[in-house]
Amino acid sequence: MSILSIRDEQPSDHDAIRSVLVAAFEGTVEADLVERLRMSCPDQVSLVAALKNVLVGHILFTPACIDSLRRVIEGWALGPMAVHPDQQRTGIGSLMVESGIDCLRQKAAPFVAVLGHSDYYPRFGFERASWWNLRAEWEVPDEAFMILPLERRKLRLESGIVRYHPEFHSASPER
């Protein structure tokens, strides 16, 4: 992998991001979701991976919260994340996840939630949300819904539902 850069999304990247998402997910659900979130959710972390100035990956983090009986804890949700099929399994996805998590640590985020592959995300510290007495707002497989506890003390003794941005309700939860 030569001359790879991970950087903030720019308006000029929108068409290329859509192309990567459509190719990676073999459909438009995730691409449409990203476009809706771009319009309705200004507080987001959206990164792209460019290889020799060609966009090959995209990752999005949007605000999420844990709604518990005692309080609401503001955090982040990862997704969707995509790497163009021609560049998958080269480490680009891992670099995007790590870069995004570093950015959220700088924002003092207490957690990041993800609905994803249970054999992929644990390498970054994600754990089953159920181990923290947390669940998704949708019916999803237990092993696929995970939390990265960045500030463990803020999550201790909490239980509740992790709620994503409302735009996710119009998309399929299988990301």
Secondary structure, 3 states (H helix, E strand, C coil): CCCEEEEECCHHHHHHHHHHHHHHHCCCHHHHHHHHHHHHCCCCEEEEEEECCEEEEEEEEEEEEEEECCCEEEEEEEEEEEECHHHCCCCHHHHHHHHHHHHHHHCCCCEEEEECCCCCHHHHCCEEHHHHCEEECCCCCHHHEEEEECCHHHHCCCCEEEECCHHHHHCCCCC
